[in-house]
Amino acid sequence: MNEQQLNLAIAKALGWTYLRVCPPNPRRKRDKPVIAGQPPANSADRSVIVPNWAGSLDVMHELEETLEHHELWLMTALLATAIKTDKPIAHASALDRAKAILQILESKK
């Protein structure tokens, strides 16, 4: 899965609706496609750009803060298996973290 596919899958798992891929737009200073949609708690009936969880550690940390304690433990175990190091959280990329979080979100269904 590439970053865009992963971000789309996470958005769906989190309950985003009306998701679509928007092409690059030089007028808006976007040089690559982005995903837009409505977050689950969006009452403004307005689409926003889906965060780039798989490409930014800062954005990924914000998503991690929404996980419950046992989910963080599960994420640590998944990362330890995926990147094979004794400090999986410290050395995991945003992409690795996104893959682990997607597994956790899909297991909740």
C-alpha positions in Angstrom: 0.0 0.0 0.0 1.3 3.4 -0.8 0.9 6.5 1.4 -2.3 7.7 -0.4 -3.9 4.3 -0.2 -3.0 4.0 3.5 -4.3 7.4 4.3 -7.6 6.6 2.5 -7.9 3.3 4.4 -7.3 5.0 7.7 -9.8 7.7 7.0 -12.5 5.1 6.1 -11.7 3.1 9.3 -12.1 6.3 11.3 -15.5 7.0 9.8 -14.7 9.8 7.3 -17.4 10.1 4.6 -17.6 11.5 1.0 -13.9 10.6 0.4 -12.4 11.5 -2.9 -8.9 12.0 -4.4 -8.4 15.5 -5.6 -5.8 16.1 -8.4 -2.8 18.4 -8.1 -3.8 22.1 -8.2 -1.1 24.6 -8.8 -3.4 27.5 -7.9 -3.7 26.0 -4.4 0.0 25.2 -4.3 -0.7 21.4 -4.3 1.9 19.6 -6.4 0.4 16.1 -5.8 -3.0 14.6 -5.3 -4.7 14.9 -1.9 -7.6 13.1 -0.3 -10.6 15.1 0.8 -13.7 14.1 2.8 -15.8 14.8 5.8 -14.5 13.8 9.2 -16.8 11.9 11.5 -17.6 14.8 13.7 -18.0 17.4 11.0 -21.3 19.2 11.4 -20.3 22.0 9.0 -21.2 19.8 6.0 -17.9 20.8 4.4 -15.0 18.7 3.1 -11.5 19.0 4.4 -8.2 17.5 3.3 -7.5 14.2 5.0 -4.3 14.4 7.1 -1.2 12.7 5.7 -0.8 10.2 8.5 1.5 7.9 6.5 3.8 10.7 5.5 4.2 12.9 8.6 5.3 11.9 12.1 3.7 15.1 13.6 0.3 14.2 12.1 0.7 10.6 13.1 1.4 11.6 16.7 -1.9 13.4 16.8 -3.7 10.3 15.7 -1.7 8.1 18.2 -3.0 10.4 21.0 -6.5 9.2 20.3 -5.7 5.6 20.9 -6.6 3.8 24.1 -3.9 2.5 26.4 -4.2 -1.2 25.3 -4.2 0.0 21.6 -0.8 1.7 22.2 0.5 -1.6 23.6 -0.7 -3.4 20.6 0.8 -0.8 18.3 4.2 -1.3 20.0 4.0 -5.1 19.5 3.1 -4.6 15.8 5.9 -2.2 15.3 8.4 -4.5 17.1 7.5 -7.3 14.7 7.5 -5.0 11.6 10.8 -3.2 12.1 12.7 -5.7 14.4 14.3 -3.4 16.9 14.2 -3.2 20.7 12.8 0.4 20.6 10.0 0.2 18.0 8.2 3.4 18.8 11.3 5.5 18.8 12.5 4.2 15.4 9.3 3.7 13.5 8.6 5.8 10.5 5.2 7.5 9.9 4.5 4.8 7.3 5.2 2.0 9.7 3.0 3.6 12.3 0.2 4.1 9.8 0.3 0.4 8.9 0.1 -0.6 12.5 -2.7 1.8 13.3 -4.7 0.6 10.3 -4.4 -3.0 11.6 -5.7 -1.8 15.0 -8.6 0.1 13.5 -9.6 -2.7 11.3 -9.5 -5.2 14.2 -12.0 -3.0 16.1 -14.7 -3.6 13.4 
